[in-house]
Amino acid sequence: MASNLTPVDRAALYGWAFSPNATELSEAIGKRYKEIAGREDFVITSSFDPSDYNSRTYRGLAPLDFSDGDIAIRCDSGNCCFGARVERQGTTFKCKISTD
């Protein structure tokens, strides 16, 4: 992952649940979720992978101006407390949200 992540992207991708400033990070992610939640150019095409343990995998299409953190935030409805991993090629993405 890039070293030039915003604090919100870093929290979404690496998780915030055990951070000393967890409340602040949770609120920042929630605020970002509200900013991007209504975007109609973001589409989840599938959201289940039965082989995943303690995670959920999403696939879909995201606009090029979405960061990896934005994709994780949208897929996890503004949570991302345990982090995520995003792979993308152009507008196509795969996002694995950690749930445990």
Z-matrix of the N, CA and C atoms (Angstrom, degrees):
N
C 1 1.447
C 2 1.524 1 109.65
N 3 1.288 2 114.17 1 151.41
C 4 1.454 3 120.08 2 -177.72
C 5 1.524 4 111.46 3 -66.30
N 6 1.319 5 115.03 4 148.39
C 7 1.467 6 119.38 5 179.81
C 8 1.525 7 111.79 6 -83.84
N 9 1.316 8 117.39 7 -8.51
C 10 1.462 9 121.33 8 -178.18
C 11 1.528 10 112.50 9 -97.36
N 12 1.317 11 116.50 10 35.67
C 13 1.466 12 121.20 11 179.82
C 14 1.523 13 110.50 12 -73.00
N 15 1.326 14 115.38 13 145.24
C 16 1.463 15 119.30 14 171.95
C 17 1.528 16 107.70 15 -71.49
N 18 1.334 17 118.07 16 162.03
C 19 1.471 18 119.01 17 176.70
C 20 1.528 19 113.45 18 -57.76
N 21 1.324 20 117.01 19 -35.97
C 22 1.469 21 120.57 20 179.07
C 23 1.532 22 110.12 21 -68.54
N 24 1.346 23 117.32 22 -44.97
C 25 1.462 24 119.93 23 177.54
C 26 1.523 25 110.50 24 -61.08
N 27 1.322 26 117.28 25 -43.93
C 28 1.461 27 121.53 26 -179.78
C 29 1.542 28 110.30 27 -60.29
N 30 1.328 29 117.01 28 -44.33
C 31 1.470 30 120.80 29 179.47
C 32 1.523 31 111.00 30 -64.49
N 33 1.335 32 117.13 31 -41.71
C 34 1.467 33 120.91 32 -179.15
C 35 1.520 34 111.32 33 -65.76
N 36 1.324 35 117.69 34 -40.06
C 37 1.457 36 121.22 35 -174.76
C 38 1.530 37 113.27 36 -84.74
N 39 1.308 38 117.48 37 -33.14
C 40 1.470 39 120.67 38 -177.97
C 41 1.526 40 113.15 39 -102.20
N 42 1.321 41 117.29 40 -9.73
C 43 1.458 42 122.05 41 -179.96
C 44 1.517 43 111.78 42 89.00
N 45 1.324 44 115.13 43 154.77
C 46 1.463 45 120.43 44 -176.95
C 47 1.525 46 112.76 45 -131.23
N 48 1.317 47 118.78 46 -5.78
C 49 1.466 48 122.80 47 -170.56
C 50 1.524 49 113.65 48 -55.53
N 51 1.309 50 117.91 49 -35.20
C 52 1.462 51 120.77 50 -175.87
C 53 1.526 52 112.30 51 -107.98
N 54 1.321 53 117.24 52 15.64
C 55 1.470 54 121.74 53 178.77
C 56 1.519 55 109.80 54 -79.67
N 57 1.320 56 117.27 55 148.78
C 58 1.461 57 119.43 56 177.65
C 59 1.530 58 112.35 57 -62.68
N 60 1.324 59 116.86 58 -26.09
C 61 1.460 60 121.28 59 179.21
C 62 1.534 61 110.85 60 -108.86
N 63 1.317 62 116.29 61 41.70
C 64 1.459 63 121.90 62 -176.27
C 65 1.528 64 112.85 63 -57.92
N 66 1.312 65 117.53 64 -41.14
C 67 1.468 66 120.35 65 -179.05
C 68 1.521 67 110.54 66 -62.53
N 69 1.310 68 116.89 67 -44.84
C 70 1.468 69 121.86 68 179.52
C 71 1.531 70 110.93 69 -62.66
N 72 1.323 71 117.04 70 -43.91
C 73 1.467 72 120.55 71 179.80
C 74 1.525 73 111.10 72 -66.76
N 75 1.306 74 117.49 73 -40.84
C 76 1.458 75 121.46 74 177.31
C 77 1.529 76 110.78 75 -59.91
N 78 1.311 77 116.45 76 -43.98
C 79 1.466 78 120.47 77 179.09
C 80 1.522 79 111.23 78 -65.63
N 81 1.331 80 117.65 79 -39.25
C 82 1.472 81 121.11 80 179.53
C 83 1.527 82 111.00 81 -65.64
N 84 1.324 83 116.56 82 -41.36
C 85 1.468 84 119.98 83 177.75
C 86 1.527 85 110.25 84 -66.80
N 87 1.325 86 116.89 85 -41.43
C 88 1.465 87 120.26 86 176.87
C 89 1.517 88 112.24 87 -60.19
N 90 1.326 89 116.33 88 -39.95
C 91 1.467 90 121.04 89 177.75
C 92 1.530 91 110.24 90 -64.51
N 93 1.335 92 116.96 91 -44.22
C 94 1.461 93 120.15 92 179.31
C 95 1.525 94 110.36 93 -64.66
N 96 1.318 95 117.83 94 -38.63
C 97 1.455 96 121.10 95 178.05
C 98 1.527 97 110.55 96 -59.01
N 99 1.314 98 116.96 97 -44.68
C 100 1.466 99 120.10 98 179.05
C 101 1.527 100 111.43 99 -62.02
N 102 1.334 101 117.39 100 -33.75
C 103 1.465 102 121.56 101 179.81
C 104 1.525 103 112.15 102 -69.07
N 105 1.334 104 117.62 103 -33.22
C 106 1.470 105 120.31 104 -173.64
C 107 1.531 106 113.87 105 -109.65
N 108 1.310 107 118.17 106 -5.43
C 109 1.471 108 121.65 107 -173.54
C 110 1.521 109 113.53 108 -61.70
N 111 1.288 110 118.63 109 -32.39
C 112 1.460 111 121.04 110 -176.05
C 113 1.513 112 115.45 111 -87.09
N 114 1.312 113 117.46 112 0.27
C 115 1.470 114 120.09 113 -177.97
C 116 1.521 115 110.48 114 -66.22
N 117 1.325 116 115.82 115 121.28
C 118 1.459 117 120.86 116 -178.41
C 119 1.525 118 112.47 117 -83.79
N 120 1.337 119 117.44 118 -8.48
C 121 1.465 120 119.90 119 -179.79
C 122 1.529 121 111.77 120 -90.16
N 123 1.325 122 117.28 121 12.19
C 124 1.459 123 123.46 122 174.68
C 125 1.519 124 107.56 123 -110.92
N 126 1.331 125 117.34 124 123.41
C 127 1.461 126 121.18 125 -175.00
C 128 1.525 127 109.75 126 -134.41
N 129 1.324 128 116.86 127 125.99
C 130 1.461 129 121.53 128 171.69
C 131 1.519 130 107.14 129 -92.32
N 132 1.334 131 116.79 130 122.51
C 133 1.461 132 120.35 131 -177.55
C 134 1.523 133 112.56 132 -97.00
N 135 1.335 134 117.50 133 -24.32
C 136 1.461 135 120.61 134 173.96
C 137 1.521 136 108.43 135 -153.31
N 138 1.328 137 116.13 136 152.30
C 139 1.460 138 118.20 137 -174.30
C 140 1.517 139 113.82 138 -145.49
N 141 1.336 140 117.22 139 33.84
C 142 1.454 141 117.42 140 179.92
C 143 1.522 142 109.96 141 -149.47
N 144 1.295 143 116.52 142 136.30
C 145 1.455 144 121.94 143 173.99
C 146 1.517 145 106.61 144 -139.80
N 147 1.327 146 118.07 145 104.91
C 148 1.464 147 120.73 146 -173.67
C 149 1.526 148 114.09 147 -64.02
N 150 1.321 149 118.96 148 -16.80
C 151 1.460 150 120.43 149 -179.92
C 152 1.524 151 112.42 150 -83.03
N 153 1.320 152 117.53 151 -8.67
C 154 1.466 153 121.15 152 -179.26
C 155 1.519 154 111.14 153 -77.56
N 156 1.319 155 115.13 154 132.35
C 157 1.460 156 120.93 155 171.44
C 158 1.519 157 106.61 156 -112.80
N 159 1.288 158 118.02 157 132.94
C 160 1.465 159 126.58 158 -178.63
C 161 1.529 160 113.45 159 53.38
N 162 1.324 161 115.90 160 35.01
C 163 1.465 162 120.31 161 174.12
C 164 1.528 163 109.10 162 -159.24
N 165 1.314 164 114.72 163 163.69
C 166 1.462 165 122.19 164 174.16
C 167 1.523 166 107.80 165 -128.48
N 168 1.313 167 116.29 166 139.18
C 169 1.456 168 120.92 167 -179.69
C 170 1.520 169 109.93 168 -113.24
N 171 1.320 170 114.85 169 132.21
C 172 1.463 171 122.17 170 178.65
C 173 1.517 172 108.73 171 -120.58
N 174 1.307 173 115.60 172 146.61
C 175 1.467 174 121.96 173 173.14
C 176 1.517 175 107.09 174 -129.26
N 177 1.325 176 115.71 175 147.86
C 178 1.450 177 117.86 176 179.02
C 179 1.500 178 113.13 177 176.42
N 180 1.324 179 113.64 178 -158.59
C 181 1.459 180 122.63 179 -178.66
C 182 1.524 181 108.92 180 -124.32
N 183 1.326 182 115.56 181 132.88
C 184 1.466 183 121.12 182 179.67
C 185 1.516 184 108.67 183 -132.32
N 186 1.325 185 117.38 184 145.54
C 187 1.454 186 119.76 185 177.83
C 188 1.530 187 110.60 186 -63.64
N 189 1.302 188 116.38 187 152.96
C 190 1.468 189 121.42 188 -178.11
C 191 1.523 190 112.71 189 -62.66
N 192 1.334 191 117.83 190 -24.28
C 193 1.468 192 119.05 191 -179.64
C 194 1.526 193 112.80 192 -82.65
N 195 1.324 194 118.43 193 -1.40
C 196 1.468 195 121.60 194 173.84
C 197 1.524 196 108.76 195 -80.08
N 198 1.320 197 116.81 196 132.97
C 199 1.460 198 121.02 197 172.58
C 200 1.526 199 108.72 198 -79.19
N 201 1.324 200 116.43 199 168.73
C 202 1.465 201 119.45 200 174.74
C 203 1.527 202 109.85 201 -60.18
N 204 1.328 203 116.86 202 -37.92
C 205 1.458 204 120.82 203 176.67
C 206 1.518 205 112.03 204 -61.22
N 207 1.340 206 116.91 205 -40.84
C 208 1.470 207 120.71 206 177.73
C 209 1.527 208 111.10 207 -61.14
N 210 1.323 209 116.09 208 -41.57
C 211 1.467 210 120.00 209 179.21
C 212 1.525 211 109.84 210 -61.91
N 213 1.328 212 116.65 211 -46.55
C 214 1.470 213 120.32 212 179.19
C 215 1.526 214 111.09 213 -62.00
N 216 1.308 215 116.78 214 -42.87
C 217 1.470 216 121.43 215 -179.60
C 218 1.525 217 110.72 216 -61.94
N 219 1.327 218 117.72 217 -43.81
C 220 1.469 219 120.15 218 178.50
C 221 1.515 220 111.51 219 -66.35
N 222 1.340 221 117.53 220 -43.68
C 223 1.467 222 120.16 221 -178.38
C 224 1.518 223 111.51 222 -63.52
N 225 1.336 224 117.54 223 -35.48
C 226 1.464 225 121.24 224 -176.63
C 227 1.527 226 111.94 225 -101.01
N 228 1.307 227 117.24 226 18.63
C 229 1.470 228 123.12 227 175.69
C 230 1.530 229 113.04 228 51.30
N 231 1.319 230 115.24 229 40.78
C 232 1.461 231 119.79 230 174.66
C 233 1.514 232 115.42 231 83.22
N 234 1.323 233 118.85 232 21.24
C 235 1.466 234 120.47 233 -178.95
C 236 1.529 235 111.04 234 -104.47
N 237 1.309 236 117.92 235 -85.01
C 238 1.473 237 124.19 236 178.37
C 239 1.519 238 113.92 237 59.25
N 240 1.313 239 118.22 238 30.51
C 241 1.469 240 119.65 239 -175.32
C 242 1.521 241 113.31 240 -65.67
N 243 1.337 242 118.58 241 -24.59
C 244 1.461 243 120.61 242 179.55
C 245 1.523 244 112.80 243 -109.85
N 246 1.330 245 117.39 244 5.66
C 247 1.456 246 121.02 245 175.06
C 248 1.513 247 114.21 246 95.02
N 249 1.334 248 114.28 247 178.41
C 250 1.460 249 121.35 248 -176.64
C 251 1.525 250 109.61 249 -158.85
N 252 1.322 251 114.23 250 162.37
C 253 1.464 252 120.63 251 172.57
C 254 1.527 253 107.12 252 -127.45
N 255 1.322 254 115.81 253 130.69
C 256 1.458 255 120.76 254 -177.75
C 257 1.522 256 109.18 255 -121.12
N 258 1.319 257 115.37 256 131.41
C 259 1.462 258 122.27 257 171.49
C 260 1.516 259 106.22 258 -117.75
N 261 1.321 260 116.54 259 137.24
C 262 1.461 261 117.84 260 179.65
C 263 1.511 262 111.14 261 -146.46
N 264 1.321 263 112.64 262 152.12
C 265 1.455 264 121.38 263 174.22
C 266 1.521 265 105.88 264 -138.31
N 267 1.325 266 115.50 265 105.51
C 268 1.454 267 119.98 266 -174.05
C 269 1.511 268 109.89 267 64.75
N 270 1.315 269 116.55 268 -122.88
C 271 1.464 270 120.33 269 -179.38
C 272 1.529 271 113.05 270 -94.13
N 273 1.331 272 118.10 271 -5.96
C 274 1.460 273 122.37 272 -179.74
C 275 1.530 274 109.54 273 -87.75
N 276 1.332 275 117.04 274 135.83
C 277 1.461 276 119.60 275 -179.74
C 278 1.519 277 112.23 276 -136.06
N 279 1.319 278 113.74 277 159.44
C 280 1.464 279 124.09 278 167.75
C 281 1.519 280 105.31 279 -129.91
N 282 1.312 281 117.06 280 126.17
C 283 1.457 282 122.26 281 -176.40
C 284 1.523 283 109.15 282 -127.60
N 285 1.321 284 116.14 283 122.72
C 286 1.462 285 121.81 284 178.23
C 287 1.516 286 108.16 285 -109.23
N 288 1.337 287 116.10 286 113.45
C 289 1.458 288 123.34 287 -178.24
C 290 1.538 289 108.56 288 -95.07
N 291 1.315 290 116.63 289 125.71
C 292 1.470 291 120.58 290 175.38
C 293 1.525 292 108.91 291 -76.76
N 294 1.321 293 115.86 292 133.29
C 295 1.473 294 120.19 293 -177.63
C 296 1.518 295 112.61 294 -114.84
N 297 1.300 296 118.51 295 -5.25
C 298 1.461 297 122.98 296 -178.89
C 299 1.497 298 110.94 297 -144.63
